[in-house]
């Protein structure tokens, strides 16, 4: 029986056909709405079929790692915001945990659970962006406009917790800046009541839509073996059938206390990447439910006065608090010598921080492991011999975030 060919895929030409053919060169990006960011792909086109792709990145490279090496540790948090800005709190927490590993800080259980709630909200917000944009790129704008309301509600929770929305600078080395307020709890519980219905409606609107299925099934596939060779992690790897999740393999922030599943796909195509993120939003919802139900009492930050700003009333009345405040703000806190790596499960995969300290007040070396930068290398292979329209969908489903790609 013949193997069916997906409507959006073309049969690869022979070597002689490639040699004899005249091709057109098409620049996809760097400034085009379809690229969802500032990066370029130089495509060799055979009509509507892509025969070769040459990606170019670096259009918004901001030298984050070198900037961080000139800043005190507490002041590096706002830099991490600008990596994957669709789920910036996960970046913040990952950095704080890296420093805590270096200085040997044990974070109280309550602060760990609070972090889990914030990180899982960020994961839901990130996946809302990715899955609704996939729908938009197949022509389904309604779901995008509808589900984005709940991303806004997540931002309102952020705003109540830390005063910021997109780039959050949320939390502190050693825990949280403050406990959740009554308003934050109220907004969180309202979100938990309303969100399931909205996600179910989006699911019914898009997931089994005939046009959506025809456009996404078989588009931009990658095998599990090839994804591992490229260094894929996160939803894109799990869509290919590999059940690797940092939260399970190397638990942090008390993730071992929660029950949740790791959704995986089979073919690693656009539809599987969409479905994995849909399932992960439900799993994140389950984790938040458990964290709220089991929220421990106690302190929301560790006893690390060298890194945690004291309350203002103490600064105005106690000499020791004033000294710590001055040292933290002016970046005069020495950090022990050491070399650590810590990773978290970011919205796009394993987000890692490799930190080398020479005992000074700033990192000696710092490297961000950005999942976007790693898996974007597979993009030319995934779109070759496919249609131009499928290249847009493949990019959307990979969730390439320009800030994390370039750093």
Number of C-alpha atoms within 10 A of each C-alpha: 3 4 5 6 10 15 13 20 18 16 10 13 11 8 8 8 10 13 9 8 9 11 14 12 13 14 15 20 18 19 14 13 10 16 21 18 18 21 22 20 19 17 23 20 20 18 12 14 23 26 22 18 23 14 17 13 16 14 15 15 14 14 10 18 17 14 12 22 20 15 14 21 22 19 17 22 26 17 20 28 23 23 25 27 20 24 28 29 30 29 31 26 26 25 29 22 26 21 21 20 16 20 15 11 16 16 21 20 20 23 27 24 24 22 23 24 21 21 26 24 27 26 26 25 23 23 26 23 19 26 25 24 21 28 24 18 19 18 11 18 14 14 21 19 11 15 20 15 14 18 22 13 17 21 20 17 24 24 16 18 23 16 13 15 19 15 21 25 23 26 23 21 26 25 30 25 19 15 15 16 11 10 12 17 15 13 18 20 13 12 17 15 10 11 18 14 11 15 19 12 14 19 15 12 14 18 16 11 12 9 13 19 15 16 20 25 18 21 28 30 23 23 17 21 13 13 22 15 10 15 15 27 26 23 35 30 30 27 30 26 20 24 19 20 22 19 18 16 10 13 15 18 21 16 18 13 13 16 10 17 16 16 20 24 22 16 21 28 24 28 27 26 30 26 18 25 28 22 16 21 21 18 19 21 21 17 23 23 16 17 22 16 9 13 15 16 10 10 16 24 23 20 15 17 14 17 22 20 20 19 13 12 9 13 17 10 10 11 11 13 19 17 13 20 22 15 16 20 14 11 17 15 20 16 20 14 14 14 15 14 18 22 23 25 26 29 28 28 24 24 26 21 22 16 21 19 20 15 14 14 18 24 22 18 16 21 16 19 19 23 26 26 19 14 23 21 15 17 20 20 17 20 27 22 23 24 22 20 18 24 24 19 26 24 21 26 28 22 24 24 26 24 24 23 23 20 21
